């Protein structure tokens, strides 16, 4: 029996690299924690098509929305560690959903193996044209003069949009009413209709409305001005240094997945994200195609975790 156990262990040790070298030999599922049609889903489909072309196997996007990403994250955390189930996640599902839902369904440090980012999307502070504030400073002064009167549209509790709003209120000593919606579309519709007065929104969602003049952009969260909004200043250049919030989209494998598979995936995705056609598709979404290495991505997630989890706890953000 001891001989058999040693033989099996030896076979596994030699077989694992061989299996990883052959990967993929069948369908690879990409779990997306949002409905079809959103930013993360679009990013997943862009890279899925290219991965399928490169590896000659189907890469299928599987949408599993619910509980702010917790449903998809929990299903993914239980998946086999064989490289045939991947997670295409963003800030909320990866970092915040377990904390907000008060369930230890998964922890990214324990259960997720970061492979690379796909894209980064900055946020824009936008106001309805009726708001009597022509600049970010004027908006914050208005909030200071009339605490709790301004209304801010959030696409859901625990989203980057919501957390940036909470951070701004805490750091600047301001107060406004946060109106929670079930997604970007209804929040945007009410902002356009003047039912709420401002929002922190992803560039990909906000840009068409800004170009159409239905909302006004006051500041962006990127580190430099955006080519698509060259006249809109950054928070940093206006003196607000801690507002560098962006929405990432990234690829994860289950923790324990073969390093050989992770390297194949990273190398492939890094090349895909330099493809001019892919870069153009992300530009059209208002996002930047970015491929961090696994080490860089892990370090980035550590920093984001340290910055935003205290915001979640201080604001006592909970799932409804």
Secondary structure, DSSP 8 states (H G I E B T S, - for coil): -HHHHHHHHHHHHHHHHHHHHH--SS-EEEEESS-TTSHHHHHHHHHHHHHHHHHSS-EEEEE---GGGHHHHHHHHTS-SSSSEEEEEEHIIIIIHHHHHT--S--HHHHEEEEEEEEEEEEEEEEETTSS-SSHHHHHHHHHHTTTTSEEEESSTTSHHHHHHHHHHHHHT---EEEE-SSHHHHHHHHHTTSS-EEEEEHHHHHHHHHHTSEEEEEE-SSS-BTTBTTS-BTGGGT-TT---EEEEEEEEETT--HHHHHHHHHHHHHHTT-HHHHHHHHHTT-EE----HHHHHHHHHHHHHHHHHHHHHTT----
